[in-house]
Amino acid sequence: MADSSIHIRRGHPIFFGLLLFFSLIEGCITAWLVSRYNDHDTYPSHSIRDRLKFLVFVSWWTVFFSAAYIAAFYAAFLSFVASIASHLAWLALTWIFWLSSTAAFTAALGGGQRCGSSTLTYCSQNVSAEAFGWITTILISFGFGVILFIAYRSISRGDRLSGELA
């Protein structure tokens, strides 16, 4: 089988950089929406309020840990933090967070809004939060699939999941 470590070493910072970028955008949009809604106490519903606040948490969770994984990949490549098991556990949990929060927010908005005919306050910003949420969910799904493949290959070779990623 071909050596994939070069692809992993090149793709890891690209993947986590994109994840950091889109999560940062999502975090800024959702934090701004929560701030606006809190200032004027104008949440359209309790479900939008709760799901929007969860999206704020998930966004900043992803920003923090994406930056940490980029740093660990370069600084402590052989440590457990940069291992297959660590990536697998974090991506699994984060995938669950993103999928549940984005799907719940989409449901709270009614499955997508057309802002020209909607009375939703800050409609465009809510739709943007929904869109960036789905973009990040798809990106996390891709990364989760790749790490599952890497874990499968590692186990089939007889290596441990606590070993290095590449």
N, C-alpha and C positions, 0 to 999 in steps of 0.2 A: 504494500500500500504506500502511496506517496506520502512524503513528509509534509504535514500540514502546519508545522510550527511557524513557518514564515508567514503563512496567511493569517494565522491567529495573532502573531505579533504585530502585523500590519492592521488587521481588522479590528482588534480589541479597542485601541484608542479611537478609531473612527466610529465604531458602534457606540461606545460610551460617550464620545463627544457629541454625536447626534442626539443621543438620549438626554444628555445634559442640556443641550440647546433647546429641544422641544419641551422638556419639562420646565425649564426656566421661563419660556414663553407662557406655558400653561399656568405656572405658578403666579406670574405677574398678572395675567388676565383674571384669574380666579380671586387672587388677593384684592385686586382693584374692585371687582364686583362685590365681594363681601364688604369691603370698606364703604362703597357707595350705598349698598343696601342697609348696612348698619347705621350710617350717618342719617339716613332719612327714614329708617325703619319701614322700608317699602318692599320687603321680600314678597314676591307673588304668592308663595305658599311655603308652608313649613318643610315640605319635601324638597323644594328647590334650595331652601336655606341649608338644610342638613347635608344634602348631597354636594352642594357647592363648597361647604366647609370641609367635607371629606376630600374633595378634589384639591383643595388648597394643601391639606396635609400630604396627600399622595404626591403632589407635584414637588413640594420641598423635600420630602423624604427621598425622592428619586434624584433631585439635584444634589443633595448632600452625599448620598451613597455613590452616585455616578462619579462625582469628583474624587471620592475616596478610593474607588476602584481604579480610576485612572492613575492616581498617585501610587497606590499599592502595586499596580502592574509595573510601573517603572522603578519604584524604590525598593520594594520587597517582593520581587518576582517569585522567589522560592518559598515564601511564607504561606501559612494556611489561609491568610486573608485573600491571597491571589490564587487559591487553589480551585480545582474543579468543583469540589463540594461547596465551597463558600459561594461561588458564582451560581451554582445550581439552586442552593437554598434561597439566596437573595432574589434571583430572577423568578423563582416559583412564587414566593410571597408577593413580590412586586407585581407580577403578572395578575395574580388574584386581586390585588388592590386596584390596579388600573382597570381591569375588565369589569369588576363590580361597580366601581365608582363611575366610570364612563357610561356603562349601560344604565345604571340607576339615574344618572343625570339626564340622559337621553329620554328615559321614560318619564321623568318629572317634567321635562319640557314638552312632552306629548309626541315624541318621535321625530323631532325636527320642526323648526319654525320657518315660516316665510315672513320675514320681517316687514314686508310691504303691507301685509294684511293682518299683522299681529298687534295686540295691545300690550305685549310683554315689555316691561320696563327694561332698558338696556338690551334689547333683543339682539342686536348685532354682536355685542360682546358675549352674550350667552351662547349664541351659535358658534362664535369663534372658540369659546372654551370647550364646547362640545366637539368641534372639529379637531382641535389640537389634542384633546383627550383621546379621540379615536386614532389619530396619527401615532401618538405615543403608545397606545395599546397595541397597535400593529407592529411597531418597532420592538416593543418588549416581547411580543409573541415570536417574532423572528429570532431574537436573541435567545429566548428560552428554547426554541427548537434547535438552534445551533449548539447550545450547551448540553442539551439532552443527547445529541449526536456525539459530541465529544466525550461525554460520560459513558455512553454505550461503547465507543471504541476503546476507551481506557479500561473498562471492565473486561471487555473481550480479549484484550492483550494481557490481562492479569495484573494490571496496575491498580493502585488505590485511588479513590476519588480525592483523597487529601493531597495528592501529588500536584505537581505544577500543571498549569493550564496548557502550555505549549511545549 
